[in-house]
């Protein structure tokens, strides 16, 4: 079996930002890629002196020098940044007046690749949008927004261009007028929503908001849905099998046993490319895979899977991710990934409390999960070694503050 390259950067970390409500205990020893706050909290080293208070006590911004001005800005004497077009205009725009006088009268005669503006220090070159000034002080180089701006640039694909960039979408999606977000094409009622309830499974078209009861089950433990085949896979507590419900024409249903299993299935996921079914089950827990219609089945992973749950697949990258726990109630839980043939197993997240609901997004470039232990929603990104954390507001039960942190790989 072939192995696949890492979908996610190994040993990536998600760091906790400042929050208005109490946070869980933080480690006392920080890693080499982390900054140690005076309170003992650890944040990404890249967040030190970035202009935002990421430590709860704000110690990551103490004693920091002002952030450097951008290419189109002029540095005032007190550390402020001024738009270059306002320099030497006969009016003091810097608080200390450092943008006037000196050599403002010297004409621009430099061989600037783009633009030249006068300054108290003499003529200076500057570049247009999407470019940055090279070390020679004359030429301009293109800024790769797709790489430097990271996750927030485009929702799916990003293509860099000289002085600019453009966002794109995968087949079946349409770019929104904002030029950044991709929207699913087709009528809204073409979609299918699956209801995961303690005693019933249902399918709902959106709109209208009408649920179709599919089956009565004793207690659902895992569920997944195949959009193309209009099929619902589910497992029950103590059922010893994975059931398959298929929606036929005129609302007719067919039911059959898809795969026989041993023990309770805690999580299952369908590979929509091959049709293979993956699940976590048994005691001790193992990760299994079975061919369509149960022609064959085998165990892929069976070691170090205590508390294994929340299996997620990315068939495009042949990658599966799951949660394992070394203690009770999700304490010391970690997020792991492996190739879908069971090889290349690796840890991608170590500092979780109770990660739940793993799901791939961004065309398979990001892995998302919720952590009720920290009241957070996290994501790891493939191309840029970064982590995103959004806090949930306990009062509203929805997202509150969010931040993005990133660091270079060791």
C-alpha positions in Angstrom: 0.0 0.0 0.0 1.2 3.5 -0.8 1.8 6.2 1.7 0.6 9.7 1.4 2.3 13.0 2.3 1.2 14.7 5.5 -2.0 16.6 5.1 -1.4 18.6 8.3 1.9 19.8 9.7 3.2 17.5 12.5 3.1 18.6 16.1 1.1 21.8 15.2 -0.2 23.7 18.2 -3.3 25.8 18.8 -2.8 28.5 21.4 -5.4 30.1 23.7 -6.0 33.9 23.3 -7.1 36.3 26.0 -10.6 35.6 27.2 -13.1 37.4 29.4 -14.1 34.3 31.3 -11.9 31.8 33.3 -9.7 29.6 31.4 -8.3 26.1 32.2 -5.0 25.7 33.9 -2.1 26.4 31.5 1.3 24.6 31.4 4.2 26.1 33.4 6.9 25.1 30.9 6.7 26.5 27.3 8.2 24.9 24.2 10.9 26.4 22.1 8.3 27.8 19.6 6.3 29.4 22.4 6.5 32.6 24.5 6.2 32.3 28.3 3.8 34.9 29.7 4.4 36.2 33.2 1.3 34.3 34.4 2.8 31.0 33.1 0.6 30.9 30.1 2.2 29.8 26.8 1.4 31.5 23.5 3.0 31.2 20.0 6.4 32.9 19.7 5.0 34.6 16.6 2.5 36.4 18.8 5.2 38.1 20.8 5.2 41.9 20.0 2.6 41.6 17.3 0.5 44.5 18.6 -2.2 42.4 20.2 -2.5 41.2 23.8 -2.4 37.4 23.5 -1.3 36.7 27.1 -4.0 37.1 29.6 -1.8 39.5 31.5 -0.7 41.3 28.4 3.0 40.5 29.1 3.6 39.5 25.4 3.4 43.2 24.4 5.5 44.7 27.2 8.8 46.3 26.2 8.1 45.8 22.5 9.3 48.2 19.7 6.6 49.7 17.4 5.7 47.5 14.4 7.6 48.5 11.2 5.8 50.7 8.7 4.6 49.2 5.5 6.2 49.9 2.1 3.7 52.7 1.3 4.2 54.4 4.7 6.7 56.8 6.1 8.0 56.3 9.7 7.4 59.3 11.9 9.9 60.2 14.6 7.6 59.0 17.4 7.0 55.6 15.8 3.8 56.4 14.0 3.3 55.5 10.3 2.1 58.0 7.8 1.0 57.5 4.2 3.9 58.4 1.9 1.6 60.7 -0.2 1.3 63.1 2.8 5.1 63.5 3.3 6.6 66.9 2.3 3.2 68.3 1.5 3.8 71.5 3.4 1.7 70.4 6.4 2.9 68.6 9.5 1.0 65.3 9.5 3.3 63.5 11.9 2.7 64.5 15.5 6.4 65.6 15.9 6.5 67.3 12.4 9.2 64.9 11.2 7.5 64.5 7.8 8.5 68.1 6.8 11.6 70.1 6.3 15.1 68.7 5.7 15.6 67.6 2.1 12.0 67.8 1.1 12.9 70.2 -1.7 15.3 67.7 -3.4 13.6 66.5 -6.6 13.1 62.8 -7.4 15.8 61.7 -9.8 16.3 58.1 -8.6 15.7 55.1 -11.0 12.7 53.8 -9.0 10.9 50.8 -10.6 7.5 52.2 -9.5 7.1 55.5 -7.7 9.3 58.1 -6.0 8.3 60.4 -3.2 10.2 63.3 -1.5 11.1 63.0 2.2 13.1 65.0 4.8 15.9 62.4 4.2 15.8 62.8 0.4 13.9 61.1 -2.4 12.7 57.5 -1.7 11.2 54.8 -3.8 8.0 53.1 -3.1 5.9 50.4 -4.7 2.3 50.0 -5.8 -0.2 47.7 -4.2 0.7 44.0 -4.2 4.5 44.8 -4.3 7.2 45.4 -1.7 10.4 47.3 -2.0 13.5 45.2 -2.6 16.7 45.4 -0.6 18.3 47.6 -3.3 15.8 50.3 -2.5 14.9 50.7 -6.1 13.1 47.6 -7.5 9.8 46.1 -6.4 9.0 42.4 -5.9 5.6 40.8 -6.0 3.9 39.9 -2.7 2.5 36.3 -2.7 -0.7 37.0 -0.8 -1.8 33.4 -1.0 1.2 32.4 1.1 1.8 35.4 3.3 -1.9 36.0 4.2 -2.6 32.4 4.8 -6.1 31.0 5.6 -8.1 34.2 5.5 -7.3 34.9 1.8 -9.7 32.6 0.0 -12.2 30.0 1.2 -11.0 27.3 -1.2 -8.2 28.0 -3.8 -5.9 30.9 -4.2 -3.9 31.9 -7.3 -1.1 34.5 -7.0 -0.6 37.0 -9.8 1.8 40.0 -10.3 0.7 42.7 -7.9 -2.5 40.8 -7.0 -4.2 37.4 -6.5 -7.5 35.7 -7.3 -9.7 33.2 -5.5 -11.1 30.2 -7.1 -13.6 27.5 -6.3 -13.8 23.7 -6.8 -16.3 22.2 -9.3 -19.8 22.6 -7.9 -19.1 25.9 -6.2 -19.5 29.5 -7.4 -17.5 32.5 -6.3 -19.5 35.0 -4.3 -19.4 38.7 -5.4 -16.9 39.5 -2.7 -14.3 37.5 -4.7 -13.3 35.4 -1.7 -16.0 33.0 -0.5 -17.3 30.0 -2.5 -21.0 29.0 -2.5 -22.5 25.7 -3.4 -24.2 25.9 -6.8 -27.7 24.6 -7.4 -31.0 25.2 -5.7 -31.0 25.3 -1.9 -33.5 22.5 -1.7 -31.2 20.1 -3.6 -29.2 19.6 -0.4 -29.9 17.0 2.2 -29.7 17.4 6.0 -29.4 14.4 8.3 -30.9 14.6 11.8 -29.0 12.7 14.5 -31.4 12.1 17.3 -31.3 9.7 20.3 -34.2 7.6 19.0 -34.7 8.4 15.3 -32.9 9.2 12.1 -34.4 11.5 9.5 -33.7 13.3 6.2 -34.7 16.9 5.6 -34.8 18.9 2.4 -33.9 22.6 2.9 -36.4 24.2 2.3 -39.1 23.3 3.0 -38.5 22.5 6.7 -40.2 19.1 6.8 -38.6 16.0 8.3 -39.2 12.6 6.8 -38.9 9.8 9.5 -36.6 7.2 8.2 -36.4 4.6 10.9 -36.8 3.9 14.6 -33.6 2.9 16.4 -32.9 2.1 20.0 -29.9 4.4 20.5 -27.7 6.0 17.7 -24.0 5.9 18.4 -22.7 6.9 14.9 -24.0 8.2 11.6 -22.9 9.3 8.1 -24.7 10.1 4.9 -23.9 9.4 1.2 -25.3 12.3 -0.8 -24.9 10.7 -4.2 -26.7 7.5 -3.2 -29.2 9.1 -0.8 -28.0 6.5 1.8 -27.8 6.8 5.5 -25.3 4.6 7.5 -25.8 4.3 11.2 -24.9 2.2 14.2 -26.8 1.5 17.4 -25.7 0.7 20.9 -25.1 -3.0 21.1 -26.4 -3.5 17.5 -23.4 -5.6 16.3 -23.8 -4.2 12.8 -23.8 -1.0 10.7 -27.2 -0.5 9.1 -27.9 1.1 5.7 -31.0 3.0 4.9 -31.5 4.1 1.3 -34.2 6.6 0.1 -35.9 5.4 -3.0 -38.3 7.2 -5.3 -41.6 8.5 -3.9 -40.2 8.4 -0.4 -39.9 4.6 -0.2 -37.1 3.3 2.0 -35.0 0.2 1.9 -33.0 -1.2 4.9 -30.3 -3.7 5.2 -27.3 -4.7 7.2 -24.2 -3.1 5.6 -21.4 -4.6 7.8 -21.3 -7.0 10.7 -19.3 -5.6 13.6 -18.2 -6.6 17.1 -19.0 -4.3 19.9 -20.3 -0.8 19.8 -19.4 1.5 16.9 -18.4 4.9 18.4 -17.7 6.7 15.1 -18.1 5.9 11.4 -17.2 7.7 8.1 -17.8 6.9 4.5 -15.1 7.2 1.8 -17.2 8.8 -1.0 -14.5 8.0 -3.6 -14.2 4.3 -3.1 -17.4 3.6 -1.2 -15.5 2.0 1.6 -16.8 2.4 5.1 -14.5 3.2 8.1 -15.4 3.0 11.7 -14.1 2.9 15.3 -15.4 0.1 17.5 -14.6 -3.0 19.5 -12.9 -3.5 22.9 -10.2 -2.5 23.0 -11.0 0.1 20.3 -9.7 -0.4 16.7 -10.1 1.4 13.4 -11.7 -0.8 10.8 -12.5 -0.5 7.1 -14.9 -2.6 4.9 -15.6 -2.7 1.2 -19.0 -1.8 -0.2 -21.7 -4.4 0.6 -19.2 -5.9 3.2 -17.2 -8.0 0.7 -14.2 -7.7 3.0 -13.3 -6.0 6.2 -10.1 -5.6 8.1 -8.6 -3.7 11.1 -6.2 -0.9 10.1 -5.1 0.3 13.6 -5.5 -1.4 16.9 -2.7 0.0 19.1 -2.7 3.1 21.3 -6.4 3.8 20.6 -7.8 4.3 24.1 -10.8 6.5 24.0 -10.7 6.6 20.2 -13.6 8.6 18.7 -14.6 11.2 16.1 -13.2 9.6 12.9 -13.0 12.0 9.9 -11.9 11.2 6.3 -10.4 13.3 3.5 -10.5 10.9 0.5 -8.8 13.5 -1.8 -5.7 13.3 0.3 -6.2 9.7 1.4 -6.0 10.9 5.0 -8.1 10.0 8.1 -8.0 11.8 11.5 -9.3 10.8 14.9 -9.2 11.6 18.6 -7.5 9.5 21.2 -7.4 10.1 25.0 -4.9 9.0 27.7 -7.3 9.9 30.5 -11.0 10.1 31.4 -13.3 12.8 30.2 -11.1 13.7 27.3 -8.2 14.9 29.5 -4.8 14.6 27.7 -6.8 14.0 24.5 -4.8 14.3 21.3 -5.8 14.6 17.6 -4.0 12.1 15.3 -4.0 11.6 11.5 -2.9 8.7 9.3 -3.1 7.5 5.7 -6.3 5.8 5.0 -4.4 2.5 4.6 -3.3 2.8 8.3 0.3 3.9 7.6 2.0 7.2 8.4 0.3 7.7 11.7 1.2 11.0 13.4 0.0 13.4 16.1 -1.2 16.8 14.9 -2.5 18.2 18.1 -1.5 17.6 21.7 -3.0 20.3 23.9 -6.7 19.4 23.6 -9.1 18.8 26.5 -12.2 17.2 24.9 -12.1 17.5 21.1 -15.3 16.5 19.4 -16.9 16.6 15.9 -13.8 16.3 13.7 -14.5 17.5 10.1 -12.5 18.4 7.0 -13.2 21.7 5.2 -11.6 24.0 2.8 -11.4 21.3 0.1 -9.6 19.1 2.5 -6.9 21.6 3.5 -8.3 22.3 7.0 -9.3 20.1 9.9 -11.9 21.5 12.3 -13.2 20.4 15.7 -15.0 21.8 18.7 -13.6 21.5 22.2 -16.3 22.0 24.9 -13.6 21.7 27.6 -12.1 25.0 26.4 -15.3 26.5 24.9 -13.5 26.7 21.6 -13.6 25.8 17.9 -10.2 25.0 16.4 -8.9 24.4 12.9 -5.5 23.3 11.5 -4.5 24.3 8.0 -2.5 22.3 5.5 -0.5 24.9 3.4 0.3 27.3 6.3 1.4 25.9 9.6 -1.3 27.7 11.6 -4.1 27.1 14.0 -7.3 29.0 14.4 -9.2 29.3 17.6 -12.6 30.9 18.2 -14.1 31.2 21.6 -17.7 30.4 22.2 -19.8 32.8 24.3 -21.3 30.7 27.2 -24.2 33.1 27.3 -25.3 32.7 23.7 -23.7 29.3 23.0 -22.2 30.7 19.8 -18.8 32.0 18.7 -17.4 35.0 20.5 -13.8 36.2 20.1 -11.6 34.6 17.4 -7.9 34.8 16.5 -5.4 33.3 14.2 -1.9 32.2 15.2 0.9 30.7 13.2 4.5 29.5 13.6 7.2 28.0 11.5 7.9 24.3 11.6 11.0 23.2 13.6 
